[in-house]
Amino acid sequence: MKALVWEAPKKMAMRDLDEPQPKADEVLIRVAFAGICGSELSGYLGHSALRVPPLVMGHEFSGTIVDLGRDAPSLNPTLRSGQPVTVNPLSCAEDSELQHRGLDQLCPSRVLLGAHRPGAYAEYVAVPARSVLPLPEGLSLREGALTEPVGCAVRIGELAGPIAGQTCLVIGAGPIGLLALQVLLLNGAARVYITDLDSERLAMGAELGGEALDPHAVEVEEVVREAAGGLGATIAVDAVGTAVTRRQCITATMPTGTVILSGLHEETSSMPVADIIRREITLRGSFSYTPANFAAALQLLQSKSVRLEPWITEAPLEDGRRWFDRLIEAPGNVSKVLLVP
């Protein structure tokens, strides 16, 4: 089969690989669409300790079942050959207390497709049968490929807690920021400010209901504080992950407010810890999603409650490296790139 292989920082190439054969507890899927995630951009640059070359990345995708391992039907009775599906790319290799609490994404033995095992930037991918979810009636394969990033936004909304009538801030108008914006509004936020250095992506946030703040033109933290009676946002979400954006979220948050750190662009960064202490700000990491969040994301897509259209771009898998470079340098008017094998 054809696959896009990451071979070294900023080096990707199409290669001929053996088609995977599903183990007894696995399912073989013909990939239809595979999205490019921000964490994969960091991996491509060599900034992610999680990904080691050579590697077939790709963890947000949809496709069609072409083969089932011997035990797959008993492990997941909903599955059948020819069925359109999406896949939760996170699974636990061993039982753990966290898995039993429904927090599979935090399980010490978690395995991520496209990082710990070959992913979906290929014509075929073998996955654990338990991780496969059939697409609901009326949901296309193109839409189904968005389930994973929507699941990340659902998790952010869950960690934000009750926010009815509150002021929120999202820094970063990439896919996760745009989806988190929509989830916060669905959860009752009175207003959600959104900011990004890219004017075209900022315009997407405005069209999706956010109050856009251009950081080139205004002091974002001051505007948010003034709009919230001088106090600041109840919830601030960093969907970028740099030292600058993390500090901006803290500064823009009200005393006793919550900063949700989702972006993973930088592995480490300094924090204004004294300010956090003196204003009793809560810092929450938000990593991926629970299985329940993933299922809820599928329902949100089915009900057309969230979207990244009309800014989704489809591209042939062989153009993957070019799109990785484009998204790193100047994403512009593109909310999500879906690679098509």
Residue pairs with C-beta under 8 A, 6 or more apart in sequence:
1 16
1 17
1 18
1 19
1 122
1 123
1 124
2 14
2 15
2 16
2 17
2 122
2 123
2 317
2 318
2 341
3 14
3 15
3 16
3 17
3 56
3 118
3 121
3 122
3 123
4 12
4 13
4 14
4 15
4 56
4 57
4 58
4 121
4 122
4 317
4 318
4 320
4 321
4 339
5 12
5 13
5 14
5 15
5 17
5 54
5 55
5 56
5 121
6 12
6 43
6 44
6 51
6 53
6 54
6 55
6 56
6 57
7 13
7 53
7 54
8 46
8 53
9 44
9 45
9 46
10 44
10 45
10 46
10 325
11 53
12 44
12 320
12 321
12 324
13 321
14 317
14 318
17 56
17 122
19 123
19 124
20 28
20 118
20 124
20 125
20 126
21 28
21 126
22 28
22 67
22 68
22 69
22 72
22 126
23 69
23 126
24 69
24 70
24 71
24 72
25 69
25 71
25 72
25 75
25 128
25 129
25 130
26 69
26 72
26 126
26 127
26 128
26 129
27 65
27 67
27 68
27 69
27 72
27 76
27 79
27 85
27 126
27 127
27 128
27 129
27 132
28 65
28 66
28 67
28 68
28 124
28 125
28 126
29 63
29 64
29 65
29 66
29 85
29 87
29 124
29 125
29 126
29 127
29 132
30 63
30 64
30 65
30 66
30 123
30 124
31 58
31 61
31 62
31 63
31 120
31 122
31 123
31 124
31 125
31 341
32 61
32 62
32 63
32 64
32 84
32 141
32 142
32 145
32 340
33 61
33 62
33 63
33 141
33 142
33 144
33 145
33 314
33 338
33 339
33 340
34 58
34 60
34 61
34 119
34 120
34 121
34 145
34 317
34 338
34 339
34 340
34 341
35 58
35 60
35 61
35 145
35 146
35 148
35 149
35 175
35 336
35 337
35 338
35 339
36 320
36 323
36 324
36 327
36 336
36 337
36 339
37 59
37 60
37 148
37 149
37 175
38 174
38 175
38 176
38 263
38 264
38 265
39 48
39 50
39 264
40 51
40 57
40 58
40 59
40 114
40 324
41 324
41 327
41 328
42 48
42 264
42 265
43 50
43 51
43 55
43 57
43 115
44 57
44 324
44 328
45 328
47 265
47 266
47 267
48 264
49 267
50 112
50 115
51 57
51 114
51 115
55 114
55 115
55 118
55 119
56 114
56 118
56 119
56 120
56 121
56 122
57 114
57 115
57 119
57 121
58 113
58 114
58 119
58 120
58 121
58 122
58 125
58 339
59 89
59 112
59 113
59 114
59 115
59 119
59 120
59 148
60 89
60 120
60 145
60 146
60 147
60 148
60 149
61 86
61 87
61 119
61 120
61 125
61 145
61 148
62 84
62 85
62 86
62 135
62 141
62 142
62 144
62 145
62 147
63 84
63 85
63 87
63 120
63 125
63 141
64 82
64 83
64 84
64 85
64 141
65 79
65 80
65 81
65 82
65 83
65 85
65 132
66 81
66 82
66 124
67 81
68 79
68 80
68 81
68 129
69 129
71 129
72 79
72 129
73 79
75 129
75 130
76 129
76 130
76 132
78 134
79 85
79 129
79 132
79 134
83 134
84 134
84 135
84 141
84 144
85 132
85 133
85 134
85 135
85 144
86 132
86 133
86 135
86 144
86 145
86 147
86 148
86 298
87 113
87 127
87 131
87 132
87 133
88 131
88 133
88 148
88 151
88 291
88 294
89 112
89 113
89 114
89 119
89 127
89 131
89 148
90 104
90 105
90 110
90 111
90 112
90 113
90 131
90 288
90 289
91 104
91 110
91 111
91 128
91 130
91 131
92 99
92 104
92 107
92 109
92 110
92 111
93 109
93 110
93 111
94 107
94 108
94 109
96 107
96 108
96 109
98 104
98 106
98 107
98 108
99 107
102 290
102 291
102 292
103 290
104 110
104 290
104 291
105 287
105 288
105 289
105 290
106 287
111 117
113 119
113 120
113 125
113 127
114 120
114 121
118 125
118 126
119 125
121 317
121 320
121 339
121 341
122 317
122 341
123 341
133 147
133 294
133 295
133 298
135 141
135 144
135 298
136 298
136 299
136 302
138 302
139 298
139 301
139 302
142 312
142 314
142 338
143 301
144 298
144 301
145 338
146 301
146 308
146 336
147 294
147 297
147 298
147 301
148 289
148 294
148 297
149 175
149 176
149 179
149 336
150 179
150 297
150 300
150 301
150 306
151 288
151 289
151 293
151 294
151 296
151 297
152 176
152 179
152 180
152 262
152 286
152 288
152 289
153 176
153 179
153 180
153 182
153 183
153 297
153 306
154 183
154 289
154 293
154 294
154 296
154 297
154 300
155 286
155 287
155 288
155 289
155 290
155 293
156 176
156 180
156 183
156 184
156 237
156 260
156 262
156 286
157 180
157 183
157 184
157 186
157 187
158 293
159 258
159 260
159 284
159 286
160 168
160 184
160 187
160 235
160 237
160 258
160 260
161 258
162 188
163 184
163 187
163 188
163 189
163 234
163 235
164 187
164 188
164 189
164 190
165 188
165 189
165 190
166 188
166 189
166 190
166 233
166 234
166 235
167 189
167 190
167 191
167 192
167 193
167 224
167 227
167 228
167 233
167 234
168 184
168 189
168 191
168 192
168 193
168 233
168 234
168 235
168 236
168 237
169 192
169 193
169 194
169 195
169 220
169 224
169 233
169 235
169 236
169 237
169 249
169 252
169 253
170 177
170 180
170 181
170 184
170 192
170 193
170 194
170 195
170 205
170 210
170 236
170 237
170 239
171 177
171 194
171 195
171 196
171 220
171 236
171 237
171 238
171 239
171 240
171 245
171 248
171 249
172 195
172 196
172 238
172 239
172 240
172 245
172 263
173 181
173 194
173 195
173 196
173 198
173 201
173 202
173 204
173 205
173 210
173 239
174 196
174 201
174 239
174 240
174 331
174 335
175 308
175 335
175 336
176 239
176 262
176 263
177 194
177 196
177 205
177 237
177 239
177 240
178 194
178 201
178 204
178 205
178 208
178 308
178 335
179 306
179 308
180 237
180 239
180 262
181 192
181 194
181 205
181 208
181 209
181 210
182 208
182 209
182 305
182 306
182 307
183 300
183 306
184 192
184 235
184 237
185 192
185 209
186 300
186 305
186 306
189 235
191 211
191 227
192 209
192 210
192 211
193 210
193 211
193 212
193 213
193 220
193 223
193 224
193 227
193 233
194 202
194 205
194 206
194 210
194 211
194 212
194 213
195 202
195 212
195 213
195 214
195 215
195 220
196 202
196 205
196 215
197 215
197 216
198 330
198 331
198 332
199 214
200 331
200 332
200 333
201 331
201 332
201 333
201 335
202 212
202 213
202 214
203 212
203 333
204 311
204 333
204 335
205 212
206 212
208 307
213 220
213 223
213 224
220 248
220 252
221 232
221 248
221 251
221 252
224 232
224 233
224 236
224 252
225 231
225 232
225 252
225 254
228 234
228 254
231 254
231 255
232 251
232 252
232 253
232 254
232 255
232 257
233 252
233 253
233 254
233 257
234 253
234 254
234 257
234 258
235 253
235 257
235 258
235 259
235 260
236 249
236 250
236 252
236 253
236 257
236 258
236 259
236 260
237 249
237 259
237 260
237 262
237 286
238 245
238 246
238 248
238 249
238 259
238 260
238 261
238 262
238 263
239 262
239 263
240 263
240 265
241 261
241 262
241 263
241 264
241 265
241 266
242 263
242 265
242 266
242 269
243 266
243 269
243 270
245 263
246 259
246 261
246 269
246 271
247 271
247 272
249 259
249 261
250 259
250 271
250 272
250 275
250 276
250 281
251 272
251 275
253 259
253 279
253 281
254 279
255 279
255 280
255 281
256 279
256 280
256 281
256 282
257 281
257 282
258 281
258 282
258 283
258 284
259 281
259 282
259 283
259 284
260 284
260 285
260 286
261 283
261 284
261 285
261 286
262 285
262 286
271 283
275 281
276 283
289 297
300 306
308 335
308 336
309 335
311 333
311 334
311 335
311 336
312 334
312 335
312 336
312 337
312 338
313 323
313 334
313 336
313 337
313 338
314 337
314 338
314 339
314 340
315 322
315 323
315 337
315 338
315 339
315 340
316 339
316 340
317 339
317 340
317 341
319 339
320 339
323 337
323 339
326 334
327 334
327 337
